[in-house]
């Protein structure tokens, strides 16, 4: 049954509850225009839970003196339901929002070049892409986004704010930021094409490789493997993996990447849903098991970054250096809701190999060292990066 017919039948059921016949404890007979319909008592009770919603919709149809867009009413009701969950990761996306979401996971989009996260109901910048409009305007990590085009946004509206910042290449968007010590400030940015290079690698000494991963999109796994092979051919004997400012991404890509270092068959991460159903994601095995590793993390390392870090930590195959991670230990599923729309909904919690759920807790590094605030205000220089220096010294001893 399609969505419109389902809604129509639902309204009819609500309006015709005065002519129902109860059939024992498990079924109800409803008198409908085309005859009787039998539904379960549970379904009937679920319909009753939303009787006010459909009742108000009927009042609007009968009384409202103005144009009514039924599709807009429906979308507004759905967005209201997801917002009421107070979960920034569960959101209904209209056609435009879904298209832009897909563009980012595919590795390119038009926007201003910011990686953001929701924390304490605020939208926090965790990374600013090189050569992006935001970078050129002097926007810094840890700045907060207060408004987009004059509209106040919060952590509950993370996806909405991201969508508002994206748009056609060459168009402008005004964003109100907040920075400690500076206060609120407005910046008008011209959107440009953002081509995400999610994996960058190089040798940082004669035998130490370095790979930076900015997010886990659909190309990250294969590009990571290419970088591993390239660095091995250049003499890599140990590896620094930089996950700072990486907000996560696709779970399968993360599992593929961790498999390079974890013996085949060992659990990398497991998920448990509301029905206590468990799913285990196991290593596929790889050619780099035993390679000495150092991982760089900070509070911008979230979700898939934490799955990566948790597996490396639990199996004791690497050293974590930097700051405690963000603490996102829940998993979302993307459900096609028809007509180009989709529902991204939290469906389970994930657990590290040792059985730890790190949601709102994060992962503490083995060697904790803060990145100085004053350095954030300057162009990045690896020579003055205290976290990288410690990571390099550890890698040299492995």
GUZA-516883 format. One line per 3 residues: number of its first residue (from 0); for each residue x, y, z of C-alpha. Coordinates in steps of 0.25 Angstrom, whole numbers. Each point is the difference from the previous one (the first is absolute). Layout:
<pts>
NUM = X,Y,Z; ...;
</pts>
This chain:
<pts>
0 = 0,0,0; 6,14,-4; 2,11,10;
3 = -12,8,-4; -10,-11,1; 6,-5,13;
6 = -2,14,6; -14,1,-6; -4,-14,7;
9 = 6,5,13; -8,12,0; -13,-8,-3;
12 = 3,-10,11; 2,11,10; -13,7,-4;
15 = -8,-13,0; 4,-5,13; -14,2,5;
18 = -5,-12,-9; 10,-11,4; -2,-14,5;
21 = 10,-6,9; 3,-15,-4; 6,-6,13;
24 = 13,6,5; 8,0,-13; -8,6,-11;
27 = -9,11,-4; -11,1,-11; -1,13,-6;
30 = -12,4,-9; 6,7,-12; -6,6,-13;
33 = 3,-13,-8; -3,-10,12; 6,-5,13;
36 = 15,0,2; 6,-8,11; 13,6,7;
39 = 7,-4,12; -2,6,13; 14,5,1;
42 = -1,7,-14; -13,6,5; 7,6,12;
45 = 11,5,-8; -10,8,-9; -7,5,13;
48 = 14,6,5; 0,9,-12; -15,4,0;
51 = 3,14,4; 10,2,-12; -10,-5,-10;
54 = -12,8,7; 8,13,-1; 3,-3,-14;
57 = -15,-2,-3; -3,14,8; 10,7,-9;
60 = -6,-6,-13; -14,4,5; 3,14,6;
63 = 13,6,-5; -3,12,-9; 13,-1,-9;
66 = 8,-9,-10; 3,-14,6; 11,-8,-5;
69 = -3,-14,5; 14,-5,-4; 6,11,9;
72 = -9,-3,11; 4,-15,0; 15,4,-1;
75 = -1,10,12; -7,-11,8; 11,-10,-3;
78 = 11,10,3; -7,4,13; 0,-15,4;
81 = 15,-2,-2; 4,13,7; -8,-4,12;
84 = 9,-12,2; 11,10,4; 10,-8,-8;
87 = 8,8,-10; 4,-12,-8; -15,-4,-3;
90 = -6,9,-11; -9,0,-11; 6,5,-13;
93 = -8,6,-11; 4,-2,-15; 10,11,0;
96 = 6,-3,13; 1,-15,-4; 7,4,-13;
99 = 10,8,8; 3,-11,10; 3,-10,-11;
102 = 9,10,-7; 9,2,13; 1,-15,2;
105 = 4,-2,-14; 11,10,2; -4,13,-6;
108 = -10,12,2; -1,15,-1; 1,7,13;
111 = 9,7,10; 10,-11,4; -4,-3,15;
114 = 0,-12,8; -10,1,11; -6,-8,12;
117 = -11,2,10; 5,1,14; -8,5,12;
120 = -11,5,-9; 10,9,-8; 6,-2,-14;
123 = 15,0,2; 10,1,-11; 10,-12,0;
126 = 8,3,-12; 1,10,-12; 4,-5,-13;
129 = 13,5,-7; -3,10,-11; -14,1,4;
132 = -8,13,1; -1,-2,15; 15,-2,1;
135 = 3,13,-8; -10,8,9; 8,-4,12;
138 = -11,-10,7; 7,-9,10; -3,-13,6;
141 = -8,1,13; -7,12,-5; -16,-2,2;
144 = -10,3,-11; -12,8,6; -7,4,-13;
147 = -1,-3,-14; -6,11,-9; -5,7,13;
150 = -8,-13,5; 4,-5,13; 5,-15,0;
153 = 4,-9,11; 6,-14,1; -14,-6,-1;
156 = -1,6,-14; 14,-5,-5; -4,-6,-13;
159 = -9,12,-3; 12,10,3; 9,-8,-9;
162 = -11,0,-11; -1,15,1; 15,2,-1;
165 = 0,-8,-13; -5,6,-13; 4,3,-15;
168 = 14,3,-3; 3,15,0; -12,4,9;
171 = 2,7,13; -4,-5,14; 1,9,13;
174 = 4,-8,13; 0,5,14; 11,-6,8;
177 = 4,1,15; 15,-1,4; 5,0,15;
180 = 6,13,2; -6,7,-12; -15,-2,1;
183 = -9,-1,-11; 4,4,-14; -6,-1,-14;
186 = 7,-5,-13; -6,0,-14; 6,-12,-7;
189 = -1,-3,-15; -3,-15,-2; 10,-8,-8;
192 = 2,-14,-5; 5,-8,12; 8,-12,-6;
195 = 3,-9,13; 13,-6,0; -2,-9,12;
198 = 13,-8,0; 14,7,-1; 13,-7,2;
201 = 15,3,0; 13,-5,7; 4,9,11;
204 = 13,-7,3; 9,-11,-7; -10,-11,5;
207 = -12,6,6; -12,3,-8; -12,10,3;
210 = -14,-1,-5; -11,10,3; -14,-4,-1;
213 = -10,11,0; -13,-8,-1; -5,-14,-4;
216 = -7,1,-13; -3,-10,-11; 14,1,-6;
219 = 8,1,13; 3,-15,2; 6,-2,-14;
222 = 8,13,1; 5,-4,14; 5,-13,-6;
225 = 7,6,-11; 7,10,9; 5,-12,9;
228 = 6,-7,-12; 6,13,-5; 7,2,13;
231 = 4,-14,2; 7,1,-13; 8,12,5;
234 = 5,-7,12; -11,2,11; 3,-8,12;
237 = -10,7,9; -12,9,-2; -7,12,6;
240 = -15,1,-3; -6,14,2; -15,-1,4;
243 = -1,14,6; -12,8,-5; -6,-13,-6;
246 = -15,0,2; -2,-14,-5; -8,-5,-12;
249 = -3,-14,-5; 2,-12,9; 3,-10,-11;
252 = 12,9,-5; 5,1,15; -1,-15,2;
255 = 8,-3,-14; 11,10,5; 2,-6,14;
258 = 0,-14,-7; 14,4,-5; 6,-1,14;
261 = -9,-10,7; 0,-16,-2; -11,-6,-8;
264 = -12,-3,8; 2,8,12; -11,10,3;
267 = 2,14,-3; -13,6,5; -13,-6,4;
270 = -14,7,0; -12,-3,9; -14,6,-3;
273 = -12,2,8; -4,-14,-1; 13,-5,5;
276 = 4,-5,-14; 15,0,-1; 8,1,-13;
279 = 15,-2,-1; 9,6,-10; 12,-9,-1;
282 = 14,3,-7; 2,-5,-14; 15,-1,3;
285 = 11,8,-7; 14,2,-4; 4,9,11;
288 = -2,-8,13; 11,3,9; 4,14,-5;
291 = 3,9,11; -11,11,1; -2,13,7;
294 = -14,7,-1; -2,15,2; -14,3,6;
297 = -7,12,5; -14,5,4; -4,1,-14;
300 = 3,-15,-3; -14,-6,1; -8,-12,-5;
303 = 8,-9,-10; 13,7,5; -4,-6,14;
306 = -3,-13,-5; 14,0,-7; 7,5,13;
309 = -8,-10,9; 4,-12,-8; 15,4,-1;
312 = 0,3,15; -7,-13,5; 9,-9,-8;
315 = 12,8,4; 5,2,-14; 3,15,1;
318 = 2,12,9; -11,11,1; 6,14,1;
321 = -7,13,2; -13,3,7; -13,-8,3;
324 = -9,-2,-11; -14,5,-2; -9,-11,5;
327 = -10,-4,-10; -3,-15,2; -13,-1,-8;
330 = -3,-5,-14; -9,6,-10; -7,-7,-12;
333 = -5,7,-12; -14,-4,-4; -6,4,-14;
336 = -14,6,3; -4,2,-15; 0,12,-9;
339 = 14,3,2; -1,2,15; 7,-8,11;
342 = 0,-2,15; 14,-1,7; -3,-7,13;
345 = 8,-5,12; -3,-15,1; 11,-6,9;
348 = 12,3,9; 14,-5,-4; 10,-7,9;
351 = 15,-1,-1; 6,-14,0; 1,0,15;
354 = -15,3,1; 1,15,3; -10,10,-4;
357 = 6,14,-1; -12,8,-3; 1,14,7;
360 = 13,-6,7; 11,0,-11; 13,-8,-1;
363 = 11,5,9; 14,0,-7; 12,-8,5;
366 = 8,13,0; -9,12,2; 5,14,-5;
369 = -8,12,-3; 2,8,-12; 2,15,4;
372 = -11,9,-3; 9,11,-5; 5,-10,-11;
375 = -14,-1,-5; 0,15,-4; 13,-2,-9;
378 = 2,-8,-13; 3,-14,3; 14,-4,1;
381 = 4,-14,3; 13,5,6; -7,6,12;
384 = -11,-10,2; 3,-7,13; -9,-11,-2;
387 = 6,-4,-13; 14,1,6; -3,-10,11;
390 = -7,-9,-10; 13,1,-8; 9,-3,12;
393 = -8,-12,4; 0,-5,-15; 15,0,0;
396 = 1,-9,12; -10,-10,-6;
</pts>
